[in-house]
Amino acid sequence: MNNFTYIRAASVKDAVQRATADKDAMFIAGGTNLVDRLKVFLDEPSQLIDISRLQMQRIERMPNGGLRLGSLVSNTAVADHADVRRDYPLLSRAILSGASQQIRNMATLGGNLLQRTRCPYYYDTAFPCNKREPGTGCPAATGINRMHAIFGASDQCVAVHPSDMCVALAALDAVVDVEGPKGKRQIPFADFHRLPGNAPQRDTNLEMGELIAAVSLPPVPFAKSGVYLKLRDRTSYAFALVSVAAAVDLEGDNIKDVRLAMGGVAHKPWRPTEAEKFLIGKPANAATFQQAAEIALRGAKPLAHNGFKIELAKRAIRRALTVSAKGGGVV
């Protein structure tokens, strides 16, 4: 681990100014992912700016009926909050399907959005990695790639985003509130994370010095029927092979509205928007859900070892939509 200075930010403005003045500085709050990366020399910051004591630790009801989640609220606090459990149960379930209780107690909402891929080639510095050092290559593309992307990959990177929470936030059309040297701005969740393209070292569209202040959840009445289904090699704290967040709004026997997002399949939470469009106005039955799953997996490009994800994702989509259409609950 390289030498670095530690500074406790006095305010959001102070944190932003310090990060803007030093391109090698990094924010730290819970540190559940960052400290791991420091230990294996994936990150070598000049200074760590501690933001953990800033006033961004509240969950508040917004005038439009949605919720505003402060970026420093712990994952545990989000998952256990009465309003989240009642109005956005798929978010609560996504969080609880993730890490251990101890990690959820420390990990923050903002940090969850910024966690980096768990691709083993990225973590093992004995291998080249374009995400770690652009231009060196992507051994996962031709190596063992069972856990890797089937959507949105490039010849530069085939890694997947690891978060469960972010899949739920994508399905809910959340908005990320950020503060930076140019002031405040809002980023629709669909635009927050990036596909790798020719710059796999960049995971998000945050600009230098910008700090996540909060995540806003719009009012989605039918999200009460939302479900989160995570398929993994073992039940205990494994990352998703495929995950699905789904919420179905019915008008009689037909689908009035729907939200769908997938995890474990791309460099960012994946929204199969064509499948969502297809579902509107259709009867909520097995045939409809099967066709939606087929549409959702169009364009998938499996690698040598992860072709099974296509059928796995189709089955997960069918199951999640079916359970949500019946009112939700545990999948």
Secondary structure, DSSP 8 states (H G I E B T S, - for coil): ----EEEE-SSHHHHHHHHHH-TTEEEESS-TTHHHHHHTTS---SEEEE-TTSS---EEE-TTS-EEEETTSBHHHHHH-HHHHHH-HHHHHHHHTSS-HHHHHH-BHHHHHH-----HHHH-TTS--TTTSTTS--GGGTS--TTS-SSS-BTTB------SHHHHHHHTT-EEEEEETTEEEEEEHHHHB---TT-TT--B---TT-EEEEEEE---GGGGG-EEEEE-SSTTT---SEEEEEEEEEETTEEEEEEEEEESSSSS-B--HHHHHHHTTSB-SHHHHHHHHHHHTTT----TT-THHHHHHHHHHHHHHHHHHTT----
